[in-house]
Every structure is written in structure tokens, then in C-alpha cells.
Amino acid sequence: MKLMHVDASPKRERSSSRALARYFLDRLGEHMPLEIDYLDLALVPPPHVTEAFAIATYTPEENRTQAMRDILAPSDALCRRLLAADALLFAMPMYNFSIPSAFKAFIDQIVRTNVTYKVGPDGRYVGQLARQKTLFITTRGADLRPGAAFESYDALTPSLSAAFGFIGVANPWFVDAQPLQFADQEARDAALRRARTELDSVASAWANEESVAA
């Protein structure tokens, strides 16, 4: 399996999302060989959208100047990496109830007309990442689980579901470790245990799907 792994936490060894992503890859690697394409958005942040980028991306390819092609080159490269992968693993913390800015910039680089989505003859948008298994690992300082006091504050899950659903990811997996920052040690330990148990299940499910497909 060729897997693209993207980390978005600016923390290094102290990052819980990074640690959980490594845990998942270890578990998945016990089931199958992995070819990992790794991207660290903290070390290689994607460029933010500019006026020139917006103009270039909506200019028909045959009409683009060399300057436009140069502006789109980093985005083109990211899109190729996504489309080439069999599975996608995205790990990130929740910041102020939503997506870290580096990952939002990443999304803005990969949601590309005629690349990761196309417009069909009937006018419908067709995402091009329908075949990729996708897992989001998120860490949250507060408890946003159903029934918790902060449940309605979760802007991260619907944002990720909408953006990636538009480019074809219909049924992503979510594993959310919560509460972490704003909790006592016992609650933090329990949150990480729950997350690791869920990741064990996702690894087994992916392995079973691969064996059936083979």
C-alpha cells in the first residue's frame, strides 16, 4: 500500500497527533508492507492563496503563461502525490475549534478544478479521490464528544468532511483524542487509550479490505 502521511502539528516530540499517527502506521505495518510518502507541514508549509494563484488556477490550462504554471507548480505536485496514493493519513491538532492554518493552506492547494475535481457533462462536480482510504487523526484540548459541553463547537470535523468530500473522499475515518490539554492526567491518559483502540480497529479494517481486494 502506498500511503501519504501528512503531519500538521508545529510541536515535535511533544505532539500527541504525531505520536498517534506513528502508532497507527506501526499497527498497519504489521498487516501489510507500506510505502510512505511523508509531508510535514510544520517544516514545509504550503503557500497561501494569492491573487495570482487564483487567476492561474481558473485559467484554462492551454491559456496559462509560464508564470502561471510556475505559480501552480507546488499545488500540482501536491495533487499528484495525493492522486498517486492508495491511502491518506492526516494528523493534526484542533486550534480554536477548527483546522490549523497550515492544513487549511494545504487544502487550498489541493482542491483544484480539473485536477482533484472535475465538472461532468451534466454540470455535477466529480471528486477524483474516491478510491483513497482516508483517516484523520485529530487531537482536541477540550471534550467535544456527543453529549459533552463543547460538542457544538466542533468546526474541524465538518470542515474536513466538506473539503475532502468535494474532492471524492466520501467516507473518511476520524479518530479524535479528547480531552487532552484542558483535562487532568487521568482523563488525558483515557483519551489516548481510546484513540489507540480506535486506531487498532481502523488498521484491522484497512487490512481486511486490502485482503478482500487482492
C-alpha positions in Angstrom: 0.0 0.0 0.0 1.2 3.4 -0.9 0.2 5.8 1.9 0.6 9.6 2.0 1.1 10.7 5.6 0.7 14.4 6.4 1.5 15.9 9.9 0.3 19.4 10.7 1.3 19.9 14.4 4.0 22.5 15.0 5.1 20.5 18.0 7.8 17.9 17.5 8.3 15.2 20.1 5.6 16.7 22.3 2.9 16.3 19.7 0.1 13.8 20.5 -1.2 13.8 17.0 2.2 12.9 15.6 2.6 10.1 18.2 -0.8 8.7 17.3 0.0 8.8 13.6 3.2 6.8 14.3 1.2 4.4 16.4 -1.3 3.8 13.6 1.5 3.3 11.0 3.1 0.7 13.2 -0.1 -1.2 13.6 -1.0 -1.0 9.9 2.6 -2.1 9.0 2.1 -5.3 11.0 -0.6 -6.2 8.4 0.9 -5.2 5.1 4.0 -3.6 3.6 3.8 0.2 3.4 5.4 2.7 1.0 5.1 6.0 2.9 5.1 9.4 1.2 5.6 11.8 4.2 4.9 15.5 4.4 5.5 17.7 7.4 3.5 20.9 7.1 5.3 22.4 10.0 8.6 22.1 8.2 7.3 22.6 4.6 4.3 24.9 4.9 2.3 25.2 1.7 1.9 28.7 0.3 -1.3 30.6 1.0 -3.6 31.5 -1.9 -2.7 34.8 -3.6 -4.5 36.7 -6.3 -2.0 35.3 -8.9 -2.7 31.8 -7.8 -6.5 32.3 -8.0 -6.2 33.7 -11.5 -3.9 31.0 -12.7 -5.9 28.1 -11.3 -9.1 29.2 -13.1 -7.3 30.0 -16.4 -7.7 27.1 -18.9 -4.6 25.1 -18.9 -3.9 25.8 -22.6 -4.1 29.5 -21.9 -1.7 29.6 -19.0 1.5 31.6 -19.2 4.8 30.2 -17.9 4.5 32.4 -14.9 1.1 30.9 -14.1 2.4 27.4 -14.5 5.3 28.3 -12.1 2.8 29.6 -9.5 0.7 26.4 -9.7 3.7 24.1 -9.7 3.7 23.4 -5.9 0.0 22.8 -5.9 0.3 20.5 -9.0 3.0 18.5 -7.1 0.8 18.1 -4.0 -2.2 17.0 -6.1 -0.1 14.4 -7.9 1.1 12.9 -4.6 -2.5 12.6 -3.3 -3.8 11.0 -6.5 -0.9 8.5 -6.6 -1.6 7.3 -3.0 -3.7 4.3 -2.1 -4.4 5.7 1.3 -4.2 9.1 3.1 -3.3 9.8 6.7 -3.7 13.3 8.1 -2.8 14.1 11.7 -3.4 17.5 13.3 -4.4 19.3 16.5 -7.6 21.3 16.8 -6.9 25.0 17.1 -9.7 27.2 18.3 -12.2 24.6 17.4 -11.0 24.3 13.8 -8.2 23.4 11.4 -4.6 24.6 11.9 -3.7 27.3 9.4 -1.0 25.2 7.7 -3.5 22.5 7.0 -6.1 25.0 5.7 -3.4 26.3 3.3 -2.8 22.6 2.3 -6.5 22.2 1.5 -6.5 25.4 -0.6 -3.6 24.0 -2.6 -5.2 20.6 -3.3 -8.8 21.4 -4.1 -8.2 22.1 -7.8 -10.6 22.3 -10.6 -9.8 19.7 -13.4 -7.2 18.1 -11.1 -8.8 16.8 -7.9 -12.3 17.5 -9.0 -13.9 17.8 -12.4 -17.1 19.0 -13.8 -19.2 16.4 -15.6 -21.2 16.8 -18.7 -24.3 17.3 -16.6 -22.7 20.0 -14.5 -22.1 17.9 -11.5 -18.8 18.1 -9.6 -16.9 14.8 -9.6 -14.2 14.3 -7.0 -11.1 12.4 -8.1 -10.1 10.8 -4.8 -12.8 8.3 -4.5 -10.5 5.3 -4.3 -8.2 6.5 -1.5 -8.8 5.3 2.0 -8.6 8.3 4.3 -8.0 8.7 8.0 -8.0 11.9 10.0 -6.3 11.8 13.4 -7.2 14.8 15.5 -6.3 15.9 19.0 -8.5 18.3 20.9 -7.8 20.2 24.1 -11.4 20.0 25.3 -14.0 17.2 25.2 -16.2 17.7 22.1 -17.7 14.2 22.0 -21.5 13.9 21.6 -23.2 15.0 24.9 -20.2 16.9 26.1 -20.4 20.6 27.0 -18.4 21.7 23.9 -20.0 19.3 21.4 -21.4 22.2 19.3 -18.0 23.9 19.0 -16.5 21.3 16.6 -15.9 23.2 13.4 -13.0 20.9 12.4 -14.9 17.7 11.6 -17.5 19.3 9.2 -14.8 21.4 7.5 -12.6 18.4 6.8 -15.6 16.3 5.7 -16.8 19.0 3.3 -13.5 19.8 1.7 -12.4 16.3 1.2 -15.9 15.1 0.3 -15.9 17.6 -2.5 -12.8 16.0 -4.0 -14.1 12.5 -3.7 -13.5 11.2 -0.1 -17.0 10.0 0.8 -16.4 8.0 3.9 -13.3 9.1 5.8 -12.3 7.6 9.2 -12.0 10.0 12.1 -10.1 9.2 15.3 -10.3 12.1 17.8 -8.3 12.1 21.0 -10.1 14.2 23.5 -9.9 15.9 26.0 -6.1 16.5 26.3 -4.9 20.0 27.0 -7.7 21.0 29.3 -8.1 17.9 31.4 -6.4 16.1 34.3 -3.8 13.4 33.7 -6.3 10.6 34.2 -8.6 12.0 31.5 -5.7 12.6 29.1 -4.5 9.0 29.5 -8.0 7.7 29.0 -8.4 9.8 25.8 -5.2 8.5 24.3 -6.1 4.9 25.2 -9.5 5.3 23.4 -7.7 6.8 20.4 -5.2 3.9 20.2 -8.0 1.3 20.5 -9.9 3.1 17.6 -6.7 3.1 15.5 -6.2 -0.6 16.1 -9.7 -1.1 14.6 -9.0 1.1 11.6 -5.7 -0.7 10.9 -7.6 -4.0 11.0 -10.4 -2.7 8.8 -7.9 -1.4 6.2 -6.0 -4.7 6.2 -9.2 -6.7 5.8 -10.3 -4.5 2.8 -6.9 -5.0 1.2 -7.0 -8.8 1.6 -10.5 -8.9 0.1 -9.5 -6.7 -2.8 -6.4 -8.9 -3.5 
